[in-house]
Amino acid sequence: MIMGARIVVASVAVVLAAAWALESAPMAGAAEFAAGVAVVDITPPVGYRMSGYFNERLSTGTLNPLHAKALVLKDGPQRAALVFCDMIGVTRDISAQARKQASEKTGIPAANILVAGTHSHTGPLYAGALRKYLHDRAVAKSGSDPQEAVDYPAKLVAGIVQAVVEADANAKPARLAAGAAEQPGLAFNRRFHMKDGTVRFNPGPLNPDIVRAAGPTDPQMGIILVRDTADAKPAAAVVNFALHLDTTGGTLYAADYPYFIEQTLRETLGERFSLLFATGTCGDINHIDITKKERPKSDLIGRTIAATVREHLEGLKAIAAPALAVRSETLEVPLQTYTPEQLAKAREDMPKVGTRQIPFLQEVEAYKILGLELRGSRTMPLEVQVFRLSRDVAVVCLPGEVFVELGLAIKQASPFATTLVVELSNDCPEYIPTRKAFAEGSYETVNSSVAPGGGEKLVEAAVRLLKALAM
């Protein structure tokens, strides 16, 4: 079935090329829209610690390389850049440095640059309370940390900056098309109401104590296609879908299922095609169908998403009148608080994290409290960023692992026909649950630094910015 789909898409692409050129040709006297793409390897050295779980996990090799992928857009004097990195998240410190340096080298305003993580659980552990504990322990033991023989944060900043600079240099006349597709059967809410009245995350497949899911999913996949004007060939696509990137595991660096989306799309769109995966709001969404024992693997997930993208390329709506603009707002969101006794307990528990000597949620709480201590503040600056591509298309960028209900609320209130909502943008402050989820409890709320209501504030800011940018 997939082979047949390849033949259809390949033939349709040829037929549509001339029609695309006519439909999206710029008006006389209008500034020509341009776009550039660049891909830079940001894979750490083997032996560096890996992120994603509550234990020390050292890399042993590379399954597929990790990349920083940049898309630079130019619409007359307006310029913007979107960068997506194959890692669990990009801290505010890293994104701020990268945005500033990239701006200095390209002239793109730092406020118009997005730096997002895809949330791969097979990338580097370079920041946070667990990394600090493991690093400090190594230094105390031997005087140095053999797992951090290189300054990876500096390498990461340099890689992000290089990607923006190269994408800016690669910019050429281009045309955009955008739209949405439905992708059923891959994403599932991982929080469930149980017979004992509690809400649990990942209670296990075929668990007889499950009553019902505690929240929805977002099966809508947003797609933005970039074509070279000269030959109408697809050069890149931004694909936005709400599904956790924790489908690979192991100790080999890997970009998770987006790698297989790109490889599959290249079979019909060419080896130079680049996929920029923009993770949707999936703080409470993963790939586990609790009605089945087996879980789909990353290659199957990637091929399935790629097939859906290909099937909908023909139906994407050309953006005949680009209107690039970017606005952002930074909120000071209250953080959760802890007592001196809780801090002392967290310090006592930290050596036990990853050893199974204490319950899992006790591990998570220790990690969270020590992370809050590192921040040293009662509030956290959270930036909401919105990119307008046209009167019909916008991209909303939120920090943290955002619950799907919050992303759905933004889409529902958006005045734009096509709205992509991207999480883990410019910062990665753990989970951003809903007020409802905080009341229910379980893993994500324990592993959240923000106080209840912080997620709803992000929604309010995003909707304000969308309405301000609506034409």
C-alpha positions in Angstrom: 0.0 0.0 0.0 2.8 2.4 0.8 4.6 1.6 -2.4 1.5 2.6 -4.4 1.2 5.8 -2.4 4.8 6.7 -3.4 4.0 6.3 -7.1 0.9 8.5 -6.8 2.7 11.3 -4.9 5.6 11.3 -7.2 3.3 11.7 -10.3 1.1 14.3 -8.6 4.2 16.4 -7.8 5.1 16.6 -11.4 1.6 17.6 -12.4 1.3 20.2 -9.7 4.6 22.0 -10.3 3.3 24.3 -13.0 0.0 25.0 -11.2 1.9 25.8 -8.1 4.1 28.3 -9.9 1.1 30.1 -11.4 -1.0 30.1 -8.2 1.8 31.4 -6.0 3.6 33.8 -8.3 4.3 37.2 -6.6 2.4 40.2 -7.6 4.3 42.8 -9.7 6.3 45.1 -7.4 5.9 42.9 -4.3 8.9 41.9 -2.3 9.9 38.4 -3.1 9.5 35.9 -0.3 12.6 33.8 0.5 13.5 30.8 2.7 16.6 29.0 3.6 17.3 25.7 5.4 20.4 24.4 7.1 21.2 21.3 9.1 24.1 21.1 11.6 25.3 18.0 13.5 25.1 18.5 17.3 25.7 14.9 18.4 27.8 14.8 21.6 30.8 12.5 21.9 30.3 8.9 22.9 30.3 8.5 26.7 28.4 11.7 27.4 25.4 11.3 29.7 22.0 10.9 28.2 18.8 12.5 29.2 15.2 11.3 29.6 15.2 9.1 32.7 16.0 9.4 36.4 19.3 7.5 36.3 22.8 7.8 35.0 22.8 6.6 31.4 26.1 6.8 29.4 26.0 6.9 25.6 27.6 4.0 23.8 27.3 5.1 20.2 25.1 6.7 17.6 22.0 5.1 16.0 21.4 8.3 14.0 22.9 11.7 14.4 21.4 14.6 16.4 20.8 17.8 14.4 19.9 21.4 14.8 17.7 22.3 11.9 17.0 25.9 11.0 14.5 27.5 8.7 15.0 31.2 7.9 12.1 33.2 6.4 12.5 36.6 4.7 9.5 38.7 3.7 10.8 42.1 2.6 12.4 43.7 5.8 10.8 41.1 8.0 13.0 38.2 9.0 12.6 35.2 11.3 14.3 31.9 12.1 12.9 28.6 13.5 15.4 26.1 14.9 14.5 22.6 16.0 17.1 20.5 18.0 17.1 16.7 18.4 17.2 16.7 22.2 15.0 16.6 25.3 14.9 20.3 25.5 16.9 23.5 25.2 17.3 25.5 28.4 16.6 29.2 28.5 20.3 30.0 29.1 21.3 28.1 25.9 18.5 29.5 23.8 19.2 33.1 25.0 22.9 32.8 24.1 22.2 31.2 20.7 19.5 33.7 19.8 21.8 36.7 20.7 24.8 35.3 18.8 22.7 34.3 15.8 21.1 37.8 15.7 24.5 39.5 15.8 25.8 37.4 12.9 22.6 37.6 10.7 20.7 40.7 11.7 17.6 38.7 12.4 16.1 40.1 15.6 16.8 37.8 18.6 13.0 38.0 19.4 12.3 36.6 16.0 14.3 33.5 16.5 12.8 30.3 17.9 15.0 27.6 19.5 13.0 24.4 20.3 13.8 20.9 21.4 12.0 17.9 19.9 12.1 16.0 23.2 14.1 13.0 22.1 14.9 10.9 25.1 18.1 9.6 23.4 20.1 12.9 23.5 22.5 14.6 25.9 22.0 15.4 29.6 23.7 18.7 29.8 21.7 20.7 32.4 19.4 20.4 35.4 19.4 19.0 38.9 20.2 15.4 37.9 23.1 16.4 35.7 24.5 18.7 38.5 24.3 15.9 41.1 26.0 13.4 38.8 28.7 15.9 37.7 29.4 17.0 41.3 29.6 13.4 42.4 32.1 12.6 39.7 34.3 15.6 40.5 34.2 14.8 44.2 35.3 11.2 43.5 38.1 11.8 41.0 38.7 15.5 40.7 37.1 15.7 37.3 34.1 14.5 35.3 35.2 12.0 32.6 31.7 12.1 31.1 32.0 15.8 30.4 35.4 15.9 28.6 34.0 18.5 26.2 32.0 21.7 26.9 28.8 20.4 25.3 26.6 23.5 26.1 29.1 25.6 24.2 29.0 23.1 21.3 25.3 23.3 21.3 25.1 27.0 21.2 27.7 27.1 18.4 25.7 24.5 16.4 22.4 26.4 16.7 24.1 29.6 15.7 25.8 27.9 12.7 22.4 26.5 11.6 20.8 30.0 11.6 23.8 31.6 9.8 23.9 28.9 7.1 20.1 28.9 6.6 20.2 32.7 6.3 23.0 32.3 3.6 21.0 29.6 1.9 17.8 31.7 1.6 16.4 31.8 -2.0 13.1 32.7 -3.5 10.5 30.2 -2.1 6.9 29.5 -1.7 5.0 28.2 1.3 1.9 26.0 1.6 0.2 25.0 4.8 -2.6 23.0 6.1 -3.6 20.2 8.5 -4.2 16.5 8.4 -5.7 14.0 10.8 -3.4 11.3 12.2 -5.4 8.8 14.1 -4.2 5.7 16.0 -0.7 6.9 17.1 -1.2 9.2 20.1 -2.9 8.3 23.4 -3.5 10.2 26.6 -1.4 8.5 29.2 -3.3 9.6 32.3 -6.2 7.4 33.5 -8.9 7.5 36.1 -8.6 4.3 38.1 -11.1 2.3 40.0 -9.6 3.4 43.4 -10.5 7.0 42.5 -6.9 8.1 41.7 -5.4 9.3 38.4 -2.3 7.4 37.2 0.0 7.9 34.3 1.0 4.8 32.3 -0.9 2.3 34.5 0.1 -0.5 32.1 -1.6 -2.2 29.1 -4.7 -4.2 29.7 -4.9 -3.0 33.3 -8.3 -4.1 34.6 -8.4 -1.2 37.1 -8.5 1.5 34.4 -11.9 3.3 34.2 -11.2 5.8 31.4 -8.7 8.3 30.0 -8.3 11.5 32.0 -7.9 13.7 29.0 -8.1 14.0 25.2 -5.5 13.8 22.4 -4.8 16.1 19.5 -4.8 14.0 16.3 -4.4 17.1 14.1 -1.0 17.3 12.3 0.0 20.8 11.1 2.2 21.0 8.0 4.1 23.9 6.5 5.7 23.0 3.1 8.6 25.0 1.7 9.2 24.9 -2.1 12.0 26.4 -4.2 10.4 28.9 -6.6 12.8 28.0 -9.4 11.7 24.4 -9.8 8.8 24.0 -7.4 10.5 21.1 -5.6 9.8 20.6 -1.9 12.9 21.7 0.0 11.6 21.3 3.6 8.6 20.9 5.7 7.7 21.8 9.3 5.5 19.0 10.7 3.8 19.6 14.0 2.3 16.7 15.9 1.5 16.0 19.6 3.2 12.8 20.5 6.0 12.2 23.1 9.4 11.4 21.6 10.1 8.4 23.9 9.8 5.5 21.4 13.5 4.5 21.1 15.3 4.1 24.4 18.7 2.5 24.8 22.1 4.1 25.0 22.6 5.1 21.4 22.1 8.7 20.4 19.0 9.0 18.2 16.5 11.6 17.0 13.6 9.1 17.6 10.7 8.8 15.2 11.2 12.1 13.3 14.3 10.6 11.8 12.2 7.9 10.1 9.6 10.6 9.0 12.4 12.3 7.1 14.0 9.2 5.7 10.6 8.0 4.4 9.7 11.3 2.9 13.0 11.5 1.1 12.1 8.4 -0.8 9.7 10.5 -2.9 10.8 14.1 -2.3 14.5 13.6 -2.8 17.6 13.2 -0.5 17.9 17.0 -0.1 14.5 17.3 1.5 14.7 18.3 5.2 12.1 17.6 7.9 11.8 20.1 10.8 9.8 18.3 13.4 7.9 20.7 15.7 6.7 18.8 18.7 3.0 19.5 19.6 1.7 19.9 23.1 2.1 16.3 24.4 2.9 16.6 28.1 0.2 14.0 28.7 0.4 12.1 25.4 2.4 9.1 24.3 2.3 6.1 21.9 1.1 3.5 24.3 -2.3 2.0 23.5 -3.4 0.4 26.8 -5.8 -2.0 25.0 -2.8 -3.8 23.4 0.3 -5.5 24.8 2.7 -4.4 22.2 3.9 -0.8 21.5 4.7 0.5 18.0 8.4 1.2 17.4 9.9 4.4 16.2 10.4 3.3 12.6 6.7 2.4 12.3 5.5 5.6 13.8 7.8 7.6 11.5 6.7 5.8 8.4 3.0 6.2 9.4 3.3 9.9 9.9 5.3 10.3 6.7 2.6 8.5 4.7 0.0 10.9 6.1 2.1 13.9 5.2 2.6 12.6 1.6 -1.1 12.0 1.2 -1.9 15.6 2.1 0.8 17.4 0.2 -1.6 18.0 -2.8 -4.3 19.5 -0.5 -2.0 22.0 1.2 -3.1 25.6 0.5 -0.5 27.8 -1.1 0.3 31.0 0.8 0.0 33.4 -2.1 0.4 36.5 0.1 2.9 36.0 2.9 2.8 38.4 5.8 5.6 37.5 8.1 5.5 39.0 11.6 6.6 37.9 15.1 5.4 38.9 18.5 6.2 37.6 22.0 5.3 38.1 25.6 7.2 37.0 28.7 5.2 36.1 31.8 6.5 35.8 35.3 4.8 32.6 36.4 4.7 31.6 40.1 6.7 28.5 41.0 5.8 25.8 43.4 7.2 26.2 46.9 8.8 23.8 49.3 9.7 23.8 53.0 13.3 23.5 54.5 12.3 20.0 55.6 11.3 19.1 52.1 14.6 20.4 50.7 16.5 18.4 53.3 14.6 15.3 52.4 15.2 15.9 48.7 19.0 16.2 49.3 18.8 13.0 51.3 16.9 11.2 48.6 19.0 12.4 45.6 21.7 9.7 45.9 18.9 7.1 45.8 17.5 8.4 42.5 17.7 5.7 39.9 18.5 2.9 42.4 14.9 1.8 43.1 15.6 2.3 46.8 12.8 4.8 47.0 9.4 5.0 45.2 9.5 6.5 41.7 7.4 9.6 42.6 9.7 10.2 45.6 12.6 10.2 43.1 10.7 12.7 40.9 9.9 15.0 43.8 13.6 15.1 45.0 14.7 16.0 41.4 11.9 18.7 41.2 12.7 20.3 44.5 16.5 20.5 43.8 15.7 21.9 40.4 13.6 24.6 42.1 16.5 25.3 44.4 18.8 25.8 41.5 16.4 28.4 40.0 16.6 30.4 43.2 13.5 32.4 42.5 9.8 32.4 43.4 8.8 33.0 39.8 9.9 31.8 36.4 10.0 33.9 33.1 8.1 32.0 30.4 8.1 33.3 26.9 5.2 32.9 24.5 6.2 33.5 20.9 3.9 33.7 17.9 5.0 33.7 14.2 2.4 34.9 11.6 3.1 33.6 8.1 0.0 34.8 6.5 -3.6 35.9 7.3 -4.4 32.2 7.6 -1.3 30.6 9.1 0.4 31.1 12.5 2.8 29.2 14.7 2.5 29.4 18.5 5.6 28.5 20.6 5.4 27.6 24.3 8.0 26.6 26.8 8.0 23.3 28.7 6.1 20.0 28.2 2.6 21.4 27.8 -0.6 19.4 28.4 -2.6 18.7 25.2 -5.7 20.4 26.6 -3.8 23.7 26.7 -2.7 23.4 23.0 -6.2 22.5 22.0 -7.6 25.6 23.8 -5.2 27.8 21.8 -6.2 26.2 18.5 -9.9 26.6 19.3 -9.5 30.3 20.1 -7.1 31.1 17.3 -8.3 33.5 14.6 -6.0 31.7 12.1 -7.3 28.9 9.9 -4.1 26.9 10.5 -2.4 27.2 13.9 0.6 25.1 14.8 1.3 24.9 18.6 4.9 23.9 19.5 6.1 23.0 22.9 9.6 23.1 24.5 10.3 26.5 22.8 13.2 28.6 24.1 13.1 26.8 27.5 12.4 23.4 29.0 10.9 23.9 32.5 9.5 20.4 33.0 5.7 19.9 32.7 3.0 22.5 32.3 -0.2 20.8 33.4 -3.7 22.1 33.6 -5.4 23.2 36.8 -7.5 20.1 36.5 -4.5 17.8 36.3 -2.9 19.4 39.3 -6.1 18.6 41.3 -5.9 15.0 40.0 -2.1 14.5 40.8 0.3 11.8 39.4 3.7 12.0 37.8 3.5 15.0 35.6 2.2 17.3 38.4 4.9 16.0 40.8 7.5 16.8 38.1 6.2 20.3 37.4 7.9 23.4 38.7 5.1 25.9 37.9 2.3 26.6 40.3 -1.3 25.6 39.2 -2.7 28.1 36.7 0.6 28.7 34.9 -0.5 26.8 31.9 -3.7 28.7 31.6 -1.7 32.0 31.7 0.3 30.8 28.7 -2.9 30.1 26.8 -4.2 33.6 27.6 -1.0 35.2 26.4 -0.9 33.1 23.2 -4.5 34.0 22.3 -3.7 37.7 22.9 -0.8 37.6 20.6 -2.7 35.7 17.9 -5.5 38.2 18.0 -3.0 41.1 17.8 -1.4 39.5 14.7 -4.7 38.6 13.0 -5.2 40.6 9.8 
